[in-house]
Amino acid sequence: MHGHDGRRSRRDILKAASALAAGCGAGVLVRPARATPASMQTAIRNVVSSATVKPGKVALDIPPLVENGSTVAVSVAVESPMTPTDYVKAIHIFTEKNPQPNVISIHLGPRAGRATVATRMRLVDTQKIVAIAELSDGSFWSDTVEVVITLGACLEEII
Amino acid sequence: MARALLNVPAKAKRGEVIAIKTLISHEMETGFRHSTTGVPVPRNIITSFVVNYNKEEIFRAVLFPAIAANPFITFYTVATESGTIAFEWTGDNGFSATESATITVE
């Protein structure tokens, strides 16, 4: 098994790594149902109710290719003058395949000065991310980005 | 008490848009994971983050399990007057943490 000098050989390490990856994959099969594109639509409907969501005004910035889904830097910038009469009321982020579609809901006011927020999120798999902004006039705007994940936020407990 | 880090400028010009960065140590256990024996690990996350500038709310966020461990949140606000910016995180299992920063507006 081990190298002739007692240390772990490169092959052993690779074997262990692939076993670990397989364990993570096995966990995928037994865990509860993930959010689906349909449940994301429901979550979005809960926020926007009957209003139509138009693409534009929102810039969702997230790396298109992510190696580790446990922490993914994401920022949302909305085009708005942020005056007391015309400002961004709320920003929401949704995912398509995470176990739950909601990621964060942010409430702003004209005092924000700039409608830009940033955080770090988890992504379990390659999927679409949607950011929706609610403006003070009651309109909703969105941006959608497709993100490729190499290694998802592993849901399995590894102790 | 969880450790929180704040990045708030000490001084600003009146009307200037300032960036505020916050980081708090928290595992953000999703509630979707299982232990090696198959027992579900209960959810333990921060659910709410509120920021008050001289007791007036300027920012509020509702967090879900999809926020990464040690939640990091950046946002902007207009420096209106000198005073205190108070940050409050609350979450599952009665989690609560507060932190504040003073700002001088010229």
HADDOCK unambig.tbl for C-alpha pairs under 7 A between the chains (distance, minus, plus):
assign (segid A and resid 70 and name CA) (segid B and resid 68 and name CA) 6.24 0.50 0.50
assign (segid A and resid 71 and name CA) (segid B and resid 68 and name CA) 5.43 0.50 0.50
assign (segid A and resid 102 and name CA) (segid B and resid 64 and name CA) 6.37 0.50 0.50
assign (segid A and resid 103 and name CA) (segid B and resid 63 and name CA) 6.64 0.50 0.50
assign (segid A and resid 103 and name CA) (segid B and resid 64 and name CA) 5.24 0.50 0.50
assign (segid A and resid 103 and name CA) (segid B and resid 66 and name CA) 5.05 0.50 0.50
assign (segid A and resid 103 and name CA) (segid B and resid 67 and name CA) 6.22 0.50 0.50
assign (segid A and resid 104 and name CA) (segid B and resid 61 and name CA) 6.85 0.50 0.50
assign (segid A and resid 104 and name CA) (segid B and resid 62 and name CA) 5.69 0.50 0.50
assign (segid A and resid 104 and name CA) (segid B and resid 63 and name CA) 4.86 0.50 0.50
assign (segid A and resid 104 and name CA) (segid B and resid 64 and name CA) 5.88 0.50 0.50
assign (segid A and resid 105 and name CA) (segid B and resid 61 and name CA) 5.50 0.50 0.50
assign (segid A and resid 105 and name CA) (segid B and resid 62 and name CA) 5.03 0.50 0.50
assign (segid A and resid 105 and name CA) (segid B and resid 63 and name CA) 6.73 0.50 0.50
assign (segid A and resid 106 and name CA) (segid B and resid 60 and name CA) 5.79 0.50 0.50
assign (segid A and resid 106 and name CA) (segid B and resid 61 and name CA) 4.24 0.50 0.50
assign (segid A and resid 106 and name CA) (segid B and resid 62 and name CA) 6.37 0.50 0.50
assign (segid A and resid 107 and name CA) (segid B and resid 59 and name CA) 6.04 0.50 0.50
assign (segid A and resid 107 and name CA) (segid B and resid 60 and name CA) 5.09 0.50 0.50
assign (segid A and resid 107 and name CA) (segid B and resid 61 and name CA) 6.05 0.50 0.50
assign (segid A and resid 108 and name CA) (segid B and resid 58 and name CA) 6.59 0.50 0.50
assign (segid A and resid 108 and name CA) (segid B and resid 59 and name CA) 5.38 0.50 0.50
assign (segid A and resid 108 and name CA) (segid B and resid 60 and name CA) 6.85 0.50 0.50
assign (segid A and resid 109 and name CA) (segid B and resid 58 and name CA) 6.52 0.50 0.50
assign (segid A and resid 111 and name CA) (segid B and resid 58 and name CA) 6.35 0.50 0.50
assign (segid A and resid 111 and name CA) (segid B and resid 77 and name CA) 5.84 0.50 0.50
assign (segid A and resid 111 and name CA) (segid B and resid 78 and name CA) 5.73 0.50 0.50
assign (segid A and resid 112 and name CA) (segid B and resid 58 and name CA) 6.69 0.50 0.50
assign (segid A and resid 112 and name CA) (segid B and resid 76 and name CA) 5.38 0.50 0.50
assign (segid A and resid 112 and name CA) (segid B and resid 77 and name CA) 3.95 0.50 0.50
assign (segid A and resid 112 and name CA) (segid B and resid 78 and name CA) 5.89 0.50 0.50
assign (segid A and resid 113 and name CA) (segid B and resid 17 and name CA) 5.75 0.50 0.50
assign (segid A and resid 113 and name CA) (segid B and resid 76 and name CA) 6.47 0.50 0.50
assign (segid A and resid 113 and name CA) (segid B and resid 77 and name CA) 5.29 0.50 0.50
assign (segid A and resid 113 and name CA) (segid B and resid 78 and name CA) 5.27 0.50 0.50
assign (segid A and resid 114 and name CA) (segid B and resid 76 and name CA) 5.88 0.50 0.50
assign (segid A and resid 114 and name CA) (segid B and resid 77 and name CA) 6.98 0.50 0.50
assign (segid A and resid 116 and name CA) (segid B and resid 75 and name CA) 6.12 0.50 0.50
assign (segid A and resid 116 and name CA) (segid B and resid 76 and name CA) 6.82 0.50 0.50
assign (segid A and resid 117 and name CA) (segid B and resid 74 and name CA) 5.46 0.50 0.50
assign (segid A and resid 117 and name CA) (segid B and resid 75 and name CA) 4.64 0.50 0.50
assign (segid A and resid 118 and name CA) (segid B and resid 73 and name CA) 5.69 0.50 0.50
assign (segid A and resid 118 and name CA) (segid B and resid 74 and name CA) 4.92 0.50 0.50
assign (segid A and resid 118 and name CA) (segid B and resid 75 and name CA) 6.65 0.50 0.50
assign (segid A and resid 119 and name CA) (segid B and resid 72 and name CA) 5.29 0.50 0.50
assign (segid A and resid 119 and name CA) (segid B and resid 73 and name CA) 4.62 0.50 0.50
assign (segid A and resid 119 and name CA) (segid B and resid 74 and name CA) 6.36 0.50 0.50
assign (segid A and resid 120 and name CA) (segid B and resid 67 and name CA) 6.20 0.50 0.50
assign (segid A and resid 120 and name CA) (segid B and resid 68 and name CA) 5.61 0.50 0.50
assign (segid A and resid 120 and name CA) (segid B and resid 71 and name CA) 6.90 0.50 0.50
assign (segid A and resid 120 and name CA) (segid B and resid 72 and name CA) 6.20 0.50 0.50
assign (segid A and resid 121 and name CA) (segid B and resid 66 and name CA) 5.65 0.50 0.50
assign (segid A and resid 121 and name CA) (segid B and resid 67 and name CA) 4.30 0.50 0.50
assign (segid A and resid 121 and name CA) (segid B and resid 68 and name CA) 4.64 0.50 0.50
assign (segid A and resid 122 and name CA) (segid B and resid 66 and name CA) 4.99 0.50 0.50
assign (segid A and resid 122 and name CA) (segid B and resid 67 and name CA) 5.77 0.50 0.50
assign (segid A and resid 122 and name CA) (segid B and resid 68 and name CA) 5.22 0.50 0.50
assign (segid A and resid 155 and name CA) (segid B and resid 32 and name CA) 6.44 0.50 0.50
assign (segid A and resid 155 and name CA) (segid B and resid 33 and name CA) 4.87 0.50 0.50
assign (segid A and resid 156 and name CA) (segid B and resid 33 and name CA) 5.28 0.50 0.50
assign (segid A and resid 156 and name CA) (segid B and resid 34 and name CA) 5.82 0.50 0.50
assign (segid A and resid 157 and name CA) (segid B and resid 33 and name CA) 5.94 0.50 0.50
assign (segid A and resid 157 and name CA) (segid B and resid 34 and name CA) 5.44 0.50 0.50
assign (segid A and resid 157 and name CA) (segid B and resid 35 and name CA) 4.89 0.50 0.50
assign (segid A and resid 157 and name CA) (segid B and resid 36 and name CA) 6.17 0.50 0.50
assign (segid A and resid 158 and name CA) (segid B and resid 36 and name CA) 6.76 0.50 0.50
assign (segid A and resid 159 and name CA) (segid B and resid 36 and name CA) 6.97 0.50 0.50
